[in-house]
Structure formats: structure tokens, C-alpha cells
Amino acid sequence: MEVDLGKLPFDVDFHPYDSLVTAGLITGDLLLYRYAANSNPQRLLEVHAHEESCRAARFINEGRAIVTGSPDCSILATDVQTGATIVRSADAHEAPINRIINLTETTLASGDDDGCIKVWDTRQQSCCNTFNAHEEYISDMTFASDSMKLLATSGDGTLSVCNLRRDKVQSHSEFSEDELLSVVIIKNGRKVICGTQTGTLLLYSWGYFKDCSDRFVELCPNPVDALLKLDEDRVITGSYNGLISLVNILPNRILQPIAEHSEYPVERLAVSHDKKVLGSISHDNLLKMWDLDELLQGSGTGVSSHSAILDSDGDEMDMDSGHQKSCRGTKRKNDGSIQPSSSFYADL
């Protein structure tokens, strides 16, 4: 099934328990839909969340609210039931906000165009961590809950590891000469996978973040803007050519292309709470929702099998406390107004 959103979508997220999906649009609007098998999705909410685009959208507080981020540097929390504003921070960041992810039940992280990452704690009603981790925009983030480490990729071509317990950037990869666009953790926390502008998947071994241990090049030359963890061995990739592919990691091989969103780049992927629905958005203004079980039929036998180009791990665990200066990437998000930072949850 698919939904014509009317305008270009920037982000998509599924409710943690219910059959609800939300999307943030270039117009600053936030949309909420209820979906069901064999029926058209029903629009429940349309909220003009931001004056500028709505780049990031995530369900928070067990799905009772949706938090959004914008190039205007603001973060908004919206009530799912009523569409009413819970709280708005007009100056949450000093640069345009590009990504928001959930960390725990009471914390989330936001990343901006200047490479700054902030962690927000709803219990303390404040920003509890700030990491100036990168020199360019934060393209994606993921969280290792067991070690309380937040990993981020950036347009500056590096991967960072932020230690929330110690409140510091613990590790930083060497410059890869390629913009890093997406990141997931698989293999029970042993491997970190990064999608890049050239389409190469970079594989890092946990604790050895200075340089990647493997490179998988079979998705080249199409940039991998979206990465989604399916299980501990497989990821779903969304590429610039509009293809959605199922990729096995170690051994590295494309199991099969499972869908084609359109001829336009796949910007974001998301999966429903029951892992039955895969959502994709692109430049065609459509939110497409795929039956994941149907897509994965026959994926046990890969259409193609390819070996990775192997690099060696570093000799020592990468536990440095600082991070190095790195060259800037070329892909830059639109700038917004610069405002001082403050507490997002101060009014909750």
C-alpha cells in the first residue's frame, strides 16, 4: 500500500506498539496515519509543526507523542491523540537539526548540521549531554544500550562513538574520503555497518573504530542513504537508484533486491513494531508500505553472491578519549538560523 503525502518527505517512523506511521515533510508538516492490511491508510493528524522543513520525526514516550526537528533549530513535541503542542524549544540547537533517534524510554538524541549531538532526558527535563563530535552534518545515529554508547556518522567522512556514561567522545574513525550516510549495529554488537556516498558498505569491528575491517562494494556506485537492521545477520539497504535490497553480512553478499520504491533515491527506511511492514520514502512524495514477509520470500537463496574486500583490524582497542580533525565532506544540508541552545523539556 502507499500514501501520497503531497510533498517531499524527509523522515518516517512507526509507532512502537500500534499500527500508526508518521512522516515529516519539506513543508514543515507532520502527518500521522493508521494503516491496516487490505485497506487504505487513514490520516489521523496533519500538524504544521515547523515554519521550515520537518527533517526528523520520532515517536517518544511509549508512542504518546511525536518529536520533530527542523532546520529552524527547533524541536517540537506533539500529542499523538490531539495534535496539540506539548512543548516547543525554539533554540534546541545552534544549527539546523538533521536527525533524531530514541535511546531509552526516557532519552533521545538529536544531531545537527554543525556536527553537534545532544542527548535529552525527559526525567531531568534538560539536555544531559552535548558532544561536538563532527565538523559536518550528522547524517545518522544508532545506540548500543548495553554499553550506553551513541554512534554517529557524518558528512565529514567519519564515525564517532560517544560514551554517555563518561560524557565524552570516546572514539573517532579516520577520515574515509567518503561521506558516511547511515549506520547500524549487528552481529550481537560485534559489527558496525556504515553506508556511504559511493555505495560502499564499511564494516567496523566493535572496539576497533579507527579503520574499517571490511568493505562491501557490490552496491556501488549508488549511495546508501538508508540502512535498516533486519536481524543480527542481515540488513536492508535503500539506495540512490530507488532499489531496496536485502544484504547478508559476513559472509557479505546481496541476497536479493526485494523492492523498488521508484526511480528516485530511497531517503529513509523504517519497520513496524511487529516487523510485518516495511516503510520507505523517496522524492516521489510517496510513503510506501510493503508486506515484509512477502518481500522476504525466497531470500534464503541469494540472487547474487559476492565477497568483500578485506582489510585488517587495528592492533589495539580504540579507546582514545579525543578525536582528530578531519576533512569536510561535500554534501551539505540547507542552513537555518543560528540560535543559542536551551532545554527542550523545560516546559514538560
C-alpha positions in Angstrom: 0.0 0.0 0.0 1.1 3.6 -0.5 0.2 7.1 0.6 0.5 10.2 -1.5 1.9 12.7 1.0 1.6 15.6 -1.3 5.1 17.0 -0.7 8.6 15.7 -0.3 9.0 13.6 2.9 12.2 13.7 4.9 11.6 11.1 7.6 9.3 8.2 8.6 8.7 6.3 11.8 6.4 3.6 13.1 4.6 3.6 16.4 6.2 1.3 19.0 3.0 -0.7 19.7 0.2 0.4 17.4 -0.5 0.4 13.6 0.5 4.0 13.2 3.0 5.7 11.0 4.2 9.3 10.9 6.1 11.3 8.3 7.8 14.7 8.3 7.6 16.9 5.2 9.6 19.6 3.4 6.7 22.0 4.2 7.2 21.6 7.9 4.1 19.5 8.2 3.8 16.4 10.4 1.4 13.7 9.2 0.0 10.7 11.1 -1.7 7.7 9.6 -3.4 4.5 10.8 -2.8 1.5 8.5 -4.2 -1.9 8.2 -3.9 -4.8 5.7 -6.2 -4.7 2.7 -7.4 -1.1 3.3 -6.2 2.4 2.5 -4.3 4.2 5.3 -6.4 6.7 7.2 -4.9 10.1 8.0 -5.4 11.0 11.7 -3.4 14.1 12.1 -1.9 16.9 10.0 0.1 19.4 12.0 2.1 22.4 10.8 5.0 21.6 13.1 7.7 23.9 11.8 8.0 27.0 9.6 10.9 25.3 7.8 11.1 21.7 6.8 10.5 18.8 9.2 13.7 16.8 8.7 13.3 14.4 11.7 10.3 12.6 13.3 10.2 10.1 16.0 7.6 8.6 18.4 8.6 9.1 22.0 7.1 8.4 25.5 5.8 5.0 24.5 4.1 6.4 21.4 2.1 9.1 23.2 4.0 11.9 21.5 5.9 12.6 18.3 9.1 14.7 18.4 10.3 16.6 15.3 13.4 18.6 14.4 13.8 21.3 11.8 16.4 23.5 10.1 15.0 26.4 12.1 16.9 24.8 15.1 13.7 24.0 16.9 12.4 20.7 18.4 8.7 20.2 18.9 6.8 17.5 20.9 3.2 16.8 19.6 0.5 14.9 21.3 -0.5 11.8 19.2 -4.1 11.8 20.3 -5.0 15.5 19.9 -2.2 17.0 17.7 -1.7 19.7 20.4 1.8 21.1 21.1 3.2 19.6 24.3 6.4 21.7 24.2 8.5 23.6 21.7 12.1 24.6 22.1 12.9 27.3 19.5 16.6 27.1 20.2 17.3 23.5 20.9 20.4 23.6 18.7 22.7 26.3 17.3 22.5 24.8 13.8 19.8 23.1 11.7 18.7 19.8 13.1 19.0 16.8 10.8 18.4 13.6 12.8 16.6 12.4 15.9 16.7 8.9 17.4 15.3 7.3 20.5 17.9 6.0 23.0 15.9 4.7 26.0 12.4 5.1 27.2 13.3 8.5 28.7 16.1 9.8 26.5 16.6 10.7 22.8 19.4 12.2 20.8 19.4 15.0 18.1 22.2 15.8 15.6 22.6 19.0 13.7 24.4 20.4 10.6 27.5 21.5 12.5 28.2 18.0 13.8 26.8 18.6 17.3 24.9 15.9 19.1 22.6 16.5 22.1 21.1 13.9 24.4 17.8 14.9 26.1 16.5 13.4 29.3 12.7 13.7 29.9 13.1 12.9 33.6 15.5 15.8 34.3 13.7 17.9 31.7 17.0 19.1 30.2 19.9 18.4 27.8 22.1 16.0 29.7 24.9 15.5 27.2 26.4 17.6 24.4 29.0 16.2 22.0 30.8 18.3 19.4 31.6 15.1 17.6 31.9 16.1 14.0 32.8 19.0 11.6 29.9 18.4 9.2 26.3 17.4 9.4 25.1 14.4 11.4 23.7 12.0 8.8 22.6 9.1 11.1 22.9 7.8 14.6 22.4 4.5 16.4 22.6 3.4 20.0 24.3 0.5 21.9 22.2 0.2 25.0 24.3 -2.3 26.8 27.4 -0.1 26.8 25.5 3.2 26.7 27.4 4.4 23.6 26.0 6.5 20.8 27.4 6.1 17.4 27.1 8.7 14.7 28.0 9.1 11.0 28.7 12.4 9.3 29.3 14.2 6.1 32.9 14.8 7.2 33.5 11.1 6.4 34.0 9.8 9.9 32.3 7.6 12.5 32.2 8.8 16.1 31.5 6.9 19.4 30.1 8.9 22.2 30.2 7.5 25.8 27.1 8.7 27.6 28.3 7.5 31.0 31.6 9.4 30.8 30.1 12.3 28.8 32.8 12.3 26.1 33.6 11.4 22.5 35.4 8.2 23.2 36.5 7.2 19.7 36.7 8.6 16.2 37.4 6.9 13.0 40.0 8.0 10.5 38.7 10.1 7.5 37.3 7.7 4.9 37.4 10.1 1.9 33.7 9.2 1.5 30.7 10.7 3.2 29.1 8.3 5.7 25.3 8.4 5.4 23.8 5.6 7.5 24.8 3.3 10.4 23.5 0.1 12.2 24.9 -2.3 14.7 24.6 -6.0 14.1 26.2 -9.4 14.9 25.1 -9.0 18.6 27.1 -5.8 18.9 30.3 -7.0 17.3 30.0 -5.2 13.9 29.1 -1.7 12.9 27.9 -1.1 9.3 28.1 2.3 7.6 26.5 3.2 4.3 28.4 5.7 2.1 28.1 8.2 -0.7 29.8 5.9 -3.1 27.7 2.9 -2.2 30.4 1.0 -0.3 29.4 -0.6 3.0 32.1 -0.1 5.6 32.3 -2.7 8.3 33.9 -1.8 11.7 34.7 -4.3 14.4 33.5 -3.2 17.8 36.3 -1.5 19.7 38.4 -1.1 16.6 36.9 2.1 15.2 40.0 3.8 13.7 39.7 1.9 10.4 37.1 -0.4 8.9 37.8 -4.2 8.9 35.8 -5.0 5.7 34.4 -3.2 2.7 31.5 -4.4 0.7 31.4 -2.8 -2.8 28.6 -4.5 -4.6 26.1 -1.8 -4.1 28.4 0.8 -5.8 28.1 3.3 -7.3 24.7 4.2 -5.7 24.8 6.0 -2.4 23.3 4.0 0.5 21.2 6.7 2.3 19.2 4.3 4.4 20.3 1.2 6.4 17.8 -0.9 8.4 18.8 -3.8 10.7 16.6 -6.8 9.9 18.3 -9.3 12.3 21.8 -10.0 13.5 23.0 -11.2 10.1 21.0 -9.1 7.6 20.4 -5.5 6.8 18.0 -3.8 4.4 19.6 -1.0 2.2 17.9 1.9 0.5 19.9 3.2 -2.4 20.1 6.2 -4.7 18.7 4.2 -7.7 15.5 3.5 -5.8 16.3 -0.1 -5.0 15.7 -1.7 -1.6 18.0 -4.7 -1.1 18.5 -7.4 1.4 22.2 -7.8 2.2 23.8 -10.6 4.3 26.8 -9.5 6.4 29.7 -12.0 7.0 29.6 -13.7 4.6 28.9 -10.5 2.6 26.5 -10.9 -0.3 23.4 -9.3 -1.8 20.7 -11.9 -1.0 18.3 -10.1 -3.4 16.8 -6.8 -4.3 13.4 -7.0 -2.5 11.6 -3.9 -3.8 11.9 -0.8 -6.0 10.4 2.3 -4.5 10.8 4.4 -7.6 13.4 5.8 -9.9 14.3 8.3 -7.2 16.6 7.8 -4.2 15.3 6.0 -1.1 15.8 8.5 1.6 14.6 6.6 4.7 13.5 3.1 5.7 11.5 2.1 8.8 9.9 -1.1 10.1 6.8 -1.6 12.1 6.8 -2.8 15.7 5.8 -6.4 14.7 8.3 -6.4 11.8 5.5 -7.1 9.3 5.5 -3.8 7.4 8.5 -2.0 5.8 8.1 1.7 5.1 10.1 3.6 2.5 10.1 7.3 1.4 11.6 8.9 -1.6 11.5 12.0 -3.8 8.2 10.9 -5.4 6.2 12.2 -2.4 5.0 8.7 -1.6 5.2 6.7 1.6 5.2 3.1 0.5 4.4 0.3 3.0 5.4 -3.2 2.0 4.4 -6.6 3.4 7.8 -7.6 4.7 7.0 -11.3 4.9 6.1 -11.2 1.2 9.2 -9.3 0.3 11.5 -11.8 2.1 10.0 -14.9 0.5 12.8 -16.7 -1.3 15.6 -14.6 0.3 17.3 -17.7 1.7 18.9 -18.2 -1.7 20.7 -15.1 -2.8 20.3 -13.8 -6.3 24.0 -12.8 -6.2 26.9 -13.7 -4.0 29.9 -11.5 -3.6 33.0 -11.4 -1.5 34.0 -8.4 0.5 37.3 -6.7 0.0 39.1 -7.4 3.3 41.1 -5.1 5.4 42.7 -6.0 8.7 41.6 -4.8 12.1 43.8 -2.5 14.1 46.2 -3.9 16.6 44.8 -2.1 19.7 41.3 -1.4 21.0 40.3 2.1 20.1 39.6 3.6 23.5 41.0 7.1 22.9 39.2 10.0 24.7 39.7 12.6 22.0 39.0 12.9 18.3 41.0 14.2 15.4 40.3 17.0 13.0 39.0 15.6 9.7 38.4 16.9 6.1 35.0 18.2 5.3 32.6 16.3 3.0 30.8 17.9 0.1 27.1 17.1 0.7 25.7 19.8 2.9 22.2 20.3 4.3 20.4 23.6 4.0 21.4 26.0 6.7 18.9 27.6 9.1 19.1 30.5 11.6 21.7 30.2 14.4 20.2 30.4 17.9 21.6 29.6 21.4 20.8 26.2 22.9 18.4 25.6 25.8 16.5 22.8 27.5 14.0 21.0 25.2 11.9 19.6 28.1 12.0 22.6 30.3 8.2 23.1 29.8 7.1 19.5 30.3 
